Amino acid sequence: MSIVPAKILVATDGSKDANLAVGVAVDLSERTEAELHVVHAWRKPRALPLARPGLAYPSLEAISHHDTREREAERLLEEQVGMIRDAGGNVAGAHLRDGRPADEIAALAQELEADLAVVGSREAGPVKRLVTGSVSEGVKRLAPCSVLVVRGGEGVW
């Protein structure tokens, strides 16, 4: 086993923190000549109750909302891959996953046999982390590979 990664997976949601992680992953992949994969994990909105006042066809609203969210997720992933390529990075694969982000990122890392997963961290406080969970903490706990959590702002890397 080498300490130099051959395959890197970077997770993005388009946030400032995720963009820092993408920059780090691109730099690492260029320096190590590692294959770079980009993932965006999103969650389908919960199904709406079937009986809602004012809606003649509530199931159509749920489908429409789901389709819109999925198109937004696809667009975000395409934009992120485009930014990486515009900056001279080479993307081996772009992956859109539907589900709990930490679970999906870790599962994809296993499927790809990634050597390193790179994620950003919003540095949520302890109360917010308790209520919403932390994607970076979940990935660290679940991923079958090393995980690099990028935090600290522009000058961190």
C-alpha positions, 0 to 999 in steps of 0.5 A: 500500500502506498501513501500516495493516493491513486484515486481521490473522491471529493464531495461538493455541495457548492458551498464555500467550504466545499469549494475549498475541499475541491481546490485541495483535491484538485491540487493533490490529484495533480501532484500525485497524478491520482484519478479524481472523482467528484460527487454531489449527494442530495436528498429527495424531498419527503413525500407530501401528505396525500390530503392537503387543502387546496391541492387537486393533485398533491402527488403531481406537486411532489413529483414536480418538486422532486424533478426540480431538486434533481435538476438543481443537483445535476446542474450543481455537479456539472458546474463544479466539474466545469470549474475543475476542468476550467482550472486545468483539473482532470475529472475521471468521474462525476457522480450524483447520489441520492440519499443521506450525504455522509452515507452516499459519499462513504458508499461511493468511496467504497465502490470506487475503491478510493484511497482518499476522500476529501470533504469540506467542513462548515464547522457547525457548533455543537448544538447544530451538529447534534441537531442536523449532523455533520457530513464530514463527521459522518464520512470520517466515521463511515468511509473505508479510506482516509478522509481529509477534512478541509476547514479554515478558510482561503489560506488553509492550503 
